[in-house]
Amino acid sequence: MARLDERLDRVFDPKTAKVLTGGLDLHTVGDLLRHYPRRYERHGELTDLASLRDGEQVTVLAKIAAVTTRRMKSNGGKLTEVTVTDGHGTLTLAFFRQAWQERALRPGLHGLFAGQVSTYGRRRQLIHPDYELIGADAGAELAAEYVADLIPVYPATAKLASWKIAKAVRTVLDTLDVEDPLPADVRQRHGLRGLAAALHAIHRPLDEQDWKWARHRLKWDEAFVLQAALAQRRFYAAALPATERLPRGEGLLAAFDARLPFALTAGQLDAGATIAAELARDHPMHRLLQGEVGSGKTVIAIRAMLQVIDAGGQAALLAPTEVLAQQHYRSISDLLGPFSRAGQLDGAEIATRVTLLTGSQGAKPRRAALLDAASGAAGIVIGTHALLQEHVQFADLGLLVIDEQHRFGVEQRDALREKARDARPHVLVMTATPIPRTVAMTVYGDLDTSTLTELPAGREAIATHVVPALDKPRYLERTWERLREEVGQGRQAYVVCPRIGEETAAPGNAAQDPSSRTQRSPTAGDRDGAGDGGDSEDARDADDDGSPRRSPLAVLDIAPMLEQGPLAGLRLRILHGRMHPDEKDAAMRAFADGSADVLIATTVVEVGVDVPNATAMVVLDAERFGVSQLHQLRGRVGRGSEPGLCLLVTEAPEGSAARDRLDAVAATLDGFELSRLDLAQRREGDVLGASQAGRKKSLKLLTLLADEELIGQARQEATAVVDGDPILASYPALAAAIAAMLDDEQAEFLEKA
């Protein structure tokens, strides 16, 4: 009998096992049975050959229409060409020096043909394809394997065709011995059949309904097992010790609240009260704070940090970039005012100290920052990855605030959490990218979630418009006029490009040496290259149909052209990731204090940059950015009392997928709606770290948006099971399924996440 955990080399001959393991990374019977069919071909319904694309590894069901063999002129060998059809289009099968194929591949026969699609002349072809004939004419043995109405087609490789995978699956299905990880009462409540029946039905369905119910049941397996693992993590995390950080009636937090120049929103008050209560517990807080751009997450984090400081502890804020770390340092210091300047003449009596630690600091300020952290003189330590280094120590780390968690690896986040000496620190994760409920429930399944939906009082909405630069060049001219109008009224603006530009260009003010940069004009007719390098992970280098296009526009190319052209006379500064940290800080300070009118930048301004006087943003090559990234970028404007304006300049034609993305961004300010669209287009990464570590995905069928209701039900059921039996002593099959889903590295990932 074949068990799910049995190794394939104990079931198959060495050659078959080697191909399954090496080609598809399948090691156990369970791996093989969870290598599900990609689609099903139906007898009598042939593959649509017109849908094939060059380079694809395909398996098609088609009818042989003609077979010819001719001698090749080049070397005298023979070429056998088999024409197969779906009744409309045709595909050529080319066999070099295999004239004997003509005897096997006779017109009128049907077969499965597998290979890589290529084009010769104007004809699509498969060169030396693997094949298997189907039907009575192919022989009784082969025909018997396809008695069902549906033929499963598997993700395959050049060395392992779909039907060979199907044969291997049938071998283990016939002797399968499987225990069901879903408790019987859960199956009964949700009308789910047994696991063994589901595996048979998805691999050997009798009809469409057969594989559909099987797929639904197997999605339940993935959701339930994952949610049970997350529920176990939540249970054990609640048992870990943490130092209680009780709120004080008088102290820094009370003084800070009294000094705030604005009233907190109802959402901020609710989230703050929840966090305050969790900080007072004797086990670690693990909370995700998410919300719309500009909804006031930083203020909530500051209040949490002050509560910890009042209770004798320290707080660390981990930011993904130096620009964002410096911005946090300035904004938190400004908001705290005299309460951030302990030991200084203008410091308050109950003040603490805010310290910045980054990798680019000089020796003297770095030593001072390290001493402040280790001695406890700094209540708040703000930094980048530099905080993770071994020699960085804290006197009493009570709260870890992680900004933009998705930009840090699991090991990086865990390294900072381990710096707490006697107990686990409380953890507050902030994200400015709104997350759909089902994503938060799964990807952040071990975190409790607080969501901010209100904007602070007096904040105006941001108007967003798409500027079709090629179709309507006058619109692009009007873009620069509109930006000048904003500056003329005493306001400021951003221009965002997807790339930095020349590797050799000296960073600094755009006015310094425009002649040293490529002379290009940011106009609709500009089709030349735009330089290379950049710090936008989401910039796209090809159109949605895969066709190449011109190089992306770049900061170092655009800045001198704007300075000499449509923005002549304005005070321009540039900002990008290759600049020296001092230059980046100087550029941001100049923009923040109003001595620069326009900041021409890459996506280093995507999050955290807060200049209330900035009211306009122009995003060039906007189609090269993702939906959520565009939403974050436009959140940099309209942060004061004046309305914001975001202009998305694009060459994408109307009706294209890229243009549809931009139209969606322009149509709504609802970040949660846009995040669902973004997730639907990009598909979610693996929640167990495969996407970070290069391992295969653990979720084969489950999709976070399409299966939202199912995930919610599975979470409720799994939590109830784990609450009643945390070690799953009464559920050995479920415990085994968790162990199979979470290999050693994935279990470590989930533990550290």
C-alpha positions in Angstrom: 0.0 0.0 0.0 1.3 3.5 -0.9 1.2 6.1 1.9 1.5 9.8 1.4 4.8 10.1 3.2 6.4 7.2 1.3 9.4 8.1 -0.9 9.0 7.7 -4.7 12.2 5.7 -5.0 10.5 3.0 -2.9 7.5 2.9 -5.2 9.0 3.3 -8.7 12.0 2.0 -10.5 15.1 4.2 -10.1 14.8 5.7 -13.6 11.2 6.8 -13.1 11.8 8.1 -9.6 14.8 10.1 -10.8 12.8 11.8 -13.5 10.0 12.6 -11.1 12.4 14.0 -8.5 14.8 15.8 -10.8 12.3 17.2 -13.2 9.4 18.1 -11.0 10.9 18.2 -7.5 8.5 15.5 -6.4 9.9 13.3 -3.6 7.0 11.5 -1.9 3.7 9.9 -2.9 2.0 12.9 -1.4 4.1 15.3 -3.6 3.1 13.3 -6.7 -0.7 13.3 -5.8 -0.6 17.0 -5.1 0.9 17.6 -8.6 -2.6 18.3 -9.8 -3.8 18.4 -13.5 -3.5 21.8 -15.1 -6.6 21.2 -17.2 -8.7 18.4 -18.6 -9.1 17.5 -22.3 -12.5 16.0 -23.3 -12.8 13.3 -25.9 -14.2 14.9 -29.1 -13.1 18.4 -28.0 -9.6 19.0 -29.4 -7.1 21.6 -28.2 -7.4 25.1 -29.6 -4.2 25.3 -31.6 -4.5 29.0 -32.3 -4.0 29.7 -28.6 -0.4 28.3 -28.5 2.5 30.7 -28.0 6.1 30.4 -29.0 8.3 29.0 -26.2 5.5 27.3 -24.3 5.9 23.6 -23.2 2.5 22.2 -24.2 0.5 19.0 -24.4 -2.2 19.1 -27.0 -5.0 16.8 -28.0 -5.3 16.8 -31.8 -6.2 14.7 -34.9 -3.6 13.7 -37.4 -4.5 15.2 -40.8 -1.5 14.4 -43.0 1.9 12.8 -43.0 4.7 13.5 -45.4 8.4 12.5 -45.6 10.9 14.2 -47.8 14.6 14.4 -48.3 16.4 17.5 -46.9 18.5 19.4 -49.3 21.1 20.4 -46.8 22.4 17.0 -45.6 20.5 14.4 -47.5 18.6 13.1 -44.4 14.8 12.7 -44.3 12.3 15.0 -42.6 9.0 13.6 -41.6 6.3 16.3 -41.1 3.0 15.4 -39.4 0.1 17.9 -39.7 -2.3 17.8 -36.8 -5.5 19.8 -36.5 -8.2 20.8 -34.1 -10.7 21.2 -36.9 -9.8 24.9 -37.5 -6.0 25.5 -37.2 -3.1 23.2 -37.7 0.2 22.4 -36.0 3.3 20.7 -37.6 5.2 17.9 -35.9 8.7 17.8 -37.3 10.8 14.6 -37.0 14.4 14.7 -38.4 15.8 11.3 -39.6 12.9 9.4 -38.1 11.1 8.3 -41.2 9.7 5.3 -39.3 7.3 7.7 -37.5 5.3 7.7 -40.7 4.2 4.1 -40.0 2.9 5.0 -36.5 1.4 8.4 -37.1 -1.4 7.7 -39.6 -4.0 10.2 -40.7 -7.3 9.9 -38.8 -5.7 8.9 -35.5 -6.1 11.1 -32.4 -3.2 11.6 -29.9 -1.6 13.7 -27.2 1.4 15.5 -28.5 3.9 17.3 -26.1 6.8 19.6 -26.9 8.0 23.2 -27.0 6.2 25.5 -29.5 8.3 27.3 -32.1 7.7 28.9 -35.4 9.3 28.1 -38.8 8.3 30.3 -41.6 4.7 31.1 -40.7 3.9 27.7 -39.3 3.8 26.7 -35.6 5.6 23.5 -34.9 6.8 21.0 -32.3 10.2 19.5 -33.0 10.6 15.8 -32.1 7.5 15.9 -29.8 6.7 13.1 -27.4 3.3 11.6 -28.1 0.8 9.0 -27.2 -2.0 7.9 -29.5 -5.5 7.5 -28.2 -8.4 5.4 -29.4 -9.1 1.9 -30.7 -6.7 2.3 -33.6 -3.9 2.9 -31.1 -4.2 -0.5 -29.5 -6.5 -2.0 -26.8 -4.0 -1.3 -24.0 -3.7 2.4 -24.7 -7.3 2.8 -25.3 -8.2 1.3 -22.0 -6.3 4.0 -20.2 -8.6 6.7 -21.6 -12.0 5.2 -21.0 -13.1 8.2 -18.9 -14.6 11.2 -20.7 -11.9 13.6 -19.4 -8.1 13.3 -19.9 -6.0 15.0 -17.3 -3.2 17.2 -18.6 -0.4 17.9 -16.1 2.3 20.5 -15.8 5.1 18.7 -17.5 8.7 19.0 -18.6 10.6 18.3 -21.7 11.7 15.0 -20.3 8.5 14.0 -18.7 5.3 14.2 -20.7 1.8 14.6 -19.2 0.6 11.1 -19.8 3.8 9.7 -18.2 2.9 11.6 -15.0 -0.7 10.3 -15.3 0.6 6.7 -15.4 2.7 7.3 -12.3 -0.3 8.8 -10.5 -2.5 5.9 -11.5 0.1 3.5 -10.0 0.0 5.0 -6.6 -3.8 5.7 -6.7 -4.5 2.0 -7.1 -2.7 1.1 -3.9 -3.3 4.3 -1.9 -3.6 4.1 1.9 -4.4 7.6 3.3 -5.6 9.0 6.6 -7.8 12.1 6.5 -6.5 15.2 8.1 -9.9 16.9 8.3 -11.8 15.8 11.4 -15.0 13.9 10.6 -17.3 16.5 12.2 -15.7 19.3 10.1 -16.3 17.2 7.0 -19.9 16.6 8.0 -20.6 20.3 8.7 -19.3 21.5 5.4 -20.5 18.6 3.2 -17.0 17.4 2.3 -16.1 13.9 1.1 -13.1 11.9 2.2 -9.5 12.7 1.1 -8.9 9.4 -0.7 -12.1 9.9 -2.8 -11.0 13.5 -3.6 -7.6 12.4 -4.8 -9.1 9.8 -7.1 -11.6 12.2 -8.5 -9.2 15.0 -9.3 -6.8 12.7 -11.1 -9.3 10.4 -12.7 -12.6 12.3 -13.0 -15.6 10.7 -14.6 -17.1 14.1 -15.5 -16.7 17.8 -14.8 -18.6 17.7 -11.5 -16.2 15.0 -10.3 -13.1 17.1 -10.4 -14.9 20.3 -9.2 -16.0 18.8 -5.9 -12.6 17.2 -5.5 -10.9 20.5 -6.1 -13.1 22.1 -3.5 -12.3 19.4 -0.9 -8.5 19.7 -1.6 -8.7 23.5 -1.2 -10.1 22.8 2.2 -7.1 20.6 3.1 -4.7 23.4 2.2 -6.7 26.1 4.0 -7.4 24.0 7.1 -3.9 22.6 7.6 -2.3 26.1 7.1 -4.8 27.7 9.5 -4.2 25.0 12.1 -0.5 25.7 11.9 -1.1 29.4 12.3 -3.5 28.7 15.2 -0.8 26.6 16.9 1.7 29.5 16.5 -0.8 32.0 18.0 -1.4 29.6 20.9 2.3 29.1 21.7 3.1 32.8 21.2 0.5 33.6 23.8 2.4 31.4 26.3 5.7 33.2 25.8 6.8 35.6 28.5 6.8 39.3 27.9 7.3 42.2 30.3 4.1 44.1 31.1 4.3 47.7 30.0 1.5 49.2 32.1 0.2 52.7 31.1 0.9 55.5 33.6 -1.5 58.4 34.3 1.4 60.8 34.1 4.4 60.6 31.9 5.6 61.0 28.4 2.5 59.6 26.8 0.2 62.0 28.7 2.4 64.9 27.9 2.6 64.0 24.2 -1.2 63.7 24.0 -1.6 67.1 25.6 0.9 68.6 23.0 -0.7 67.1 19.9 -1.8 69.9 17.6 -4.7 67.9 16.2 -7.4 65.6 17.5 -7.1 61.8 17.0 -9.7 60.1 14.8 -12.1 57.6 16.3 -10.1 54.8 14.5 -6.8 56.0 16.0 -8.3 56.1 19.4 -9.7 52.6 19.1 -6.5 51.1 17.8 -4.5 53.0 20.4 -6.7 51.6 23.2 -6.3 48.0 21.9 -2.5 48.3 21.6 -2.3 49.9 25.1 -4.2 47.0 26.6 -2.0 44.4 24.8 1.2 46.1 25.9 0.1 45.7 29.5 -0.2 41.9 29.1 2.5 39.5 30.3 2.8 37.8 26.8 3.9 39.4 23.6 1.7 41.6 21.5 1.7 40.6 17.8 -0.4 43.2 16.0 -0.6 44.4 12.4 -1.6 48.1 12.0 -2.7 48.8 8.4 -4.6 51.7 6.9 -5.0 54.1 4.0 -2.2 56.4 3.0 -2.1 59.3 5.5 -4.4 57.7 8.0 -2.1 58.4 10.9 -0.3 55.1 11.7 2.9 56.8 12.8 1.1 58.6 15.6 -0.3 55.4 17.0 3.2 53.8 16.9 4.6 56.8 18.8 2.0 56.6 21.5 2.8 52.8 21.9 6.5 53.6 22.1 5.9 56.2 24.8 3.8 53.8 26.9 6.7 51.4 26.8 9.2 54.2 27.7 7.0 55.3 30.6 7.2 51.7 31.9 11.0 51.7 31.8 11.6 50.0 28.4 12.9 51.0 25.0 11.4 50.9 21.5 13.1 50.2 18.2 11.6 51.3 14.9 13.0 49.3 11.9 12.6 51.1 8.5 13.5 49.6 5.1 15.4 52.6 3.7 17.7 55.3 5.0 15.4 58.0 3.5 12.4 56.6 5.4 14.5 56.1 8.6 15.7 59.7 8.5 12.1 60.9 7.8 10.9 59.0 10.8 13.7 60.4 12.9 12.8 64.0 11.9 9.0 63.6 12.2 9.1 61.8 15.5 11.6 64.3 17.0 9.4 67.2 15.7 6.2 65.7 17.2 7.8 65.0 20.5 9.6 68.4 20.6 11.3 69.0 24.0 10.2 65.5 25.1 12.8 64.0 22.6 15.8 66.1 23.9 16.8 64.5 27.2 20.0 66.0 28.6 19.8 69.2 26.4 19.1 72.7 27.7 15.8 72.9 25.9 14.7 69.4 26.9 11.7 68.7 29.1 12.2 67.3 32.6 10.7 63.9 31.7 12.2 63.8 28.2 13.7 60.8 26.5 16.1 60.6 23.6 15.5 59.7 20.0 18.5 58.1 18.3 19.1 57.3 14.6 21.3 54.4 13.5 22.1 53.7 9.9 24.9 52.0 8.0 26.2 55.1 6.4 26.8 57.1 9.6 30.3 58.3 10.5 32.2 56.7 13.3 31.5 59.3 15.9 27.6 59.6 15.5 27.5 55.8 15.2 29.4 55.2 18.5 27.0 57.7 20.2 23.9 55.9 18.8 25.2 52.5 19.9 25.9 53.9 23.4 22.5 55.5 23.6 20.8 52.2 22.7 23.0 50.0 25.0 22.8 52.3 28.0 19.0 52.9 27.7 19.6 56.7 27.3 17.6 56.5 24.1 14.0 55.5 24.6 13.4 55.3 20.9 16.0 53.9 18.4 15.2 54.4 14.8 17.3 52.6 12.1 17.6 50.5 9.0 19.2 47.1 8.7 22.1 48.5 10.7 19.9 47.7 13.8 20.3 44.0 13.1 24.0 43.8 13.5 25.3 41.7 16.4 27.1 44.5 18.2 23.9 46.6 18.5 22.5 46.0 22.0 19.6 47.4 24.0 19.2 47.9 27.7 15.6 46.8 27.7 13.9 46.4 24.4 10.2 46.3 25.1 8.6 47.1 21.7 9.7 46.4 18.1 7.9 48.5 15.5 8.5 47.2 11.9 7.5 49.6 9.1 6.7 48.0 5.8 7.2 44.4 7.0 7.2 43.0 3.5 10.5 44.6 2.7 12.4 42.6 5.4 13.3 39.0 5.3 12.1 36.7 8.1 15.6 36.2 9.5 16.2 40.0 9.6 13.0 40.6 11.6 13.8 37.8 14.0 17.4 39.0 14.5 16.1 42.3 16.0 13.4 40.5 18.1 16.1 38.4 19.7 17.8 41.5 21.1 15.4 41.6 24.0 17.2 40.1 27.0 14.9 38.4 29.4 11.6 38.3 27.6 10.1 38.6 24.1 9.4 42.2 23.0 6.0 43.3 21.9 5.7 43.6 18.1 3.8 46.2 16.1 3.9 45.8 12.3 2.9 48.7 10.2 2.0 48.7 6.5 0.9 51.5 4.3 -0.3 49.0 1.7 -3.9 48.0 2.5 -4.3 44.3 2.7 -7.6 42.5 1.8 -9.1 40.7 4.7 -8.4 37.2 3.4 -4.7 38.1 2.8 -4.3 39.4 6.3 -6.1 36.3 7.6 -3.6 34.0 5.8 -0.3 35.8 5.2 -0.5 37.5 8.6 -2.5 34.8 10.2 -0.5 34.9 13.4 -1.1 38.6 13.9 -4.1 40.4 15.2 -5.1 43.2 12.9 -6.1 46.9 13.4 -7.3 48.8 10.4 -7.6 52.6 10.0 -10.0 53.8 7.4 -10.5 57.5 8.3 -8.3 60.3 7.2 -7.4 63.1 9.7 -9.8 66.0 9.9 -9.1 68.7 7.2 -7.4 66.3 4.8 -8.6 66.9 1.2 -9.1 64.1 -1.3 -6.5 63.5 -4.1 -7.6 64.0 -7.7 -5.9 61.5 -10.0 -5.9 61.7 -13.9 -4.3 59.6 -16.6 -2.3 61.6 -19.1 -2.1 59.8 -22.5 1.2 61.2 -23.7 1.2 59.6 -27.2 -2.4 60.0 -28.0 -2.8 63.6 -26.8 0.6 65.4 -26.6 -1.2 68.6 -25.6 -2.2 66.9 -22.4 1.5 66.4 -21.5 2.2 70.0 -22.1 -0.7 70.9 -19.9 0.8 68.6 -17.2 3.9 70.7 -16.9 1.8 73.9 -17.0 -0.4 72.5 -14.2 2.7 71.7 -12.1 4.0 75.3 -12.6 0.7 76.7 -11.4 0.9 74.7 -8.2 4.4 76.0 -7.6 3.2 79.5 -8.5 0.7 79.4 -5.6 3.5 78.6 -3.2 3.2 74.9 -3.2 5.6 72.0 -4.1 5.5 69.0 -6.4 7.1 65.6 -7.1 8.1 64.1 -10.4 8.6 60.4 -10.2 10.6 58.2 -12.7 11.0 54.4 -12.7 14.8 54.5 -13.1 17.8 56.4 -11.8 19.8 56.7 -15.1 23.5 57.0 -15.9 25.8 54.9 -13.7 28.5 57.5 -14.0 26.5 60.6 -13.4 27.4 62.5 -10.2 24.5 62.7 -7.8 23.3 66.0 -6.4 21.3 69.0 -7.5 19.9 68.8 -11.0 21.2 72.3 -11.7 24.8 71.4 -11.2 25.9 69.9 -14.5 23.0 69.3 -17.0 25.5 68.9 -19.8 26.9 65.7 -18.3 23.7 63.8 -18.8 22.0 62.5 -21.9 20.0 65.2 -23.6 16.5 63.9 -23.8 13.2 65.6 -23.6 10.3 64.4 -21.6 7.8 64.7 -24.4 5.3 62.4 -26.0 7.4 61.7 -29.0 10.6 60.7 -27.1 11.3 57.0 -27.9 15.0 56.8 -27.0 16.6 54.8 -24.2 16.4 56.3 -20.7 19.4 54.9 -18.9 19.5 52.0 -16.5 19.6 51.2 -12.9 16.9 52.1 -10.4 15.2 51.3 -7.1 11.7 50.5 -8.3 11.1 46.8 -7.8 7.8 47.0 -9.6 9.0 48.8 -12.8 8.0 46.8 -15.8 10.4 46.4 -18.8 7.9 44.9 -21.2 4.3 45.5 -22.3 1.6 43.2 -20.9 1.7 41.1 -24.0 5.5 40.5 -23.5 6.7 42.7 -26.3 9.8 44.8 -25.6 9.6 48.6 -25.5 11.9 51.6 -25.0 14.0 51.9 -21.8 12.2 53.5 -18.8 12.5 57.3 -18.2 15.2 58.1 -15.6 15.8 60.8 -13.0 19.2 61.8 -14.3 18.0 62.2 -17.8 14.7 63.9 -17.1 16.0 66.4 -14.5 18.2 68.5 -16.8 15.5 68.4 -19.6 12.9 69.7 -17.2 15.3 72.4 -15.9 16.0 73.6 -19.4 12.5 73.1 -20.7 9.0 73.2 -19.2 10.2 73.8 -15.5 12.8 76.3 -16.3 13.3 78.8 -13.5 11.9 76.6 -10.8 14.1 75.2 -8.0 14.7 71.5 -8.7 16.3 68.8 -6.6 16.8 65.2 -7.3 16.6 62.1 -5.0 17.5 58.5 -5.7 19.0 55.5 -4.1 22.5 55.8 -5.4 23.1 59.2 -3.8 25.4 59.5 -0.8 23.2 59.4 2.4 24.2 63.0 3.2 23.1 64.2 -0.2 19.8 62.3 0.1 19.2 63.9 3.5 20.1 67.3 2.2 17.7 66.9 -0.8 14.9 65.9 1.5 15.6 68.7 4.0 15.6 71.2 1.1 12.3 69.9 -0.1 10.8 69.7 3.4 11.8 73.3 4.4 10.5 74.7 1.1 13.8 75.8 -0.4 13.1 73.4 -3.4 10.0 73.6 -5.5 10.1 70.3 -7.3 11.7 67.0 -6.2 12.6 64.7 -9.1 12.9 61.2 -7.6 12.6 57.5 -7.9 10.3 55.5 -5.6 12.5 56.3 -2.6 9.6 58.7 -1.9 7.0 55.9 -2.0 6.4 55.6 1.8 7.1 57.7 4.8 7.9 61.0 3.1 5.7 63.7 4.7 5.8 67.2 3.2 2.4 68.8 3.8 3.1 71.6 1.3 3.5 69.2 -1.6 0.3 69.1 -3.5 1.1 67.8 -7.0 2.8 64.7 -8.3 3.7 63.7 -11.9 4.5 60.0 -12.4 6.3 59.3 -15.7 6.0 55.9 -17.4 3.2 55.2 -14.9 2.3 51.9 -16.5 5.6 50.6 -15.3 4.5 50.6 -11.7 2.1 48.3 -9.9 -1.3 49.4 -8.7 -0.5 49.4 -5.0 2.8 51.3 -5.6 1.0 54.0 -7.5 -1.5 54.3 -4.7 1.4 54.7 -2.2 3.1 57.3 -4.4 0.1 59.6 -4.7 -0.3 59.4 -1.0 2.8 61.7 -0.8 0.6 64.7 -1.9 -2.4 66.4 -0.3 -1.1 65.7 3.2 -1.9 69.2 4.3 -5.0 71.4 4.1 -4.8 71.8 0.3 -6.1 69.2 -2.2 -3.7 66.9 -3.9 -3.2 66.2 -7.6 -1.6 63.1 -9.2 -1.0 62.9 -12.9 -0.2 59.5 -14.3 1.7 60.0 -17.6 1.7 56.9 -19.9 2.3 55.8 -23.4 0.1 52.7 -22.9 -2.7 52.6 -25.6 -6.3 52.8 -24.5 -7.8 49.4 -24.0 -4.5 47.8 -23.0 -4.1 46.0 -19.7 -1.6 48.6 -18.6 -4.0 51.4 -19.3 -6.8 49.6 -17.5 -4.6 49.5 -14.4 -4.0 53.2 -14.5 -7.7 53.9 -15.1 -8.5 51.8 -12.0 -6.1 53.8 -9.9 -7.6 57.1 -11.2 -11.1 55.9 -10.5 -10.8 55.3 -6.8 -9.0 56.3 -3.7 -10.0 53.1 -1.9 -6.7 51.4 -1.2 -8.4 48.1 -0.2 -10.2 47.9 -3.5 -7.0 48.6 -5.4 -5.1 46.0 -3.3 -7.6 43.4 -4.4 -7.1 44.4 -8.0 -3.3 44.3 -7.5 -3.4 40.9 -5.9 -5.7 39.5 -8.6 -3.2 40.7 -11.3 0.0 39.6 -9.6 -1.2 36.6 -7.7 -0.2 36.2 -4.1 3.2 34.9 -3.0 3.5 31.7 -1.0 2.7 32.3 2.7 5.2 29.8 4.0 8.3 31.5 2.6 8.8 29.6 -0.7 8.8 32.8 -2.6 11.6 34.2 -0.4 13.7 31.1 -0.2 13.2 29.7 -3.7 11.4 26.6 -2.6 8.3 25.2 -4.3 4.9 26.6 -3.3 3.0 24.8 -0.6 -0.4 26.0 -1.7 -1.4 24.4 -5.0 -5.1 25.2 -5.4 -6.0 27.8 -2.8 -6.1 31.4 -4.0 -6.5 34.2 -1.4 -9.1 36.2 -3.2 -11.2 33.6 -4.9 -11.4 31.4 -1.8 -12.0 34.1 0.8 -15.1 32.5 2.3 -13.5 29.1 2.5 -10.4 30.4 4.2 -12.6 32.2 6.8 -14.5 29.0 7.5 -11.3 26.9 7.7 -9.7 29.5 10.1 -12.7 29.3 12.4 -12.7 25.4 12.4 -9.0 25.1 12.8 -8.8 27.6 15.7 -11.5 25.6 17.5 -9.6 22.4 17.1 -6.3 23.8 18.2 -7.8 25.7 21.2 -9.2 22.3 22.4 -6.1 20.3 21.7 -3.0 22.5 21.0 -0.6 19.6 20.4 -3.2 17.7 18.2 -2.8 14.5 20.2 -6.3 13.4 19.1 -5.7 14.4 15.5 -2.6 12.5 14.4 -3.5 12.8 10.7 -3.7 16.6 11.0 -0.4 16.8 12.8 1.2 14.7 10.1 -0.3 17.0 7.4 1.1 20.0 9.1 4.5 18.4 9.3 4.3 17.5 5.6 3.2 21.0 4.6 5.9 22.6 6.8 9.3 21.2 6.1 12.0 22.2 8.5 12.8 25.4 6.8 9.2 26.4 6.4 8.4 25.6 10.0 11.4 27.9 11.0 10.0 30.6 8.7 6.6 30.4 10.3 8.1 30.4 13.8 10.1 33.6 13.0 7.6 35.4 10.9 
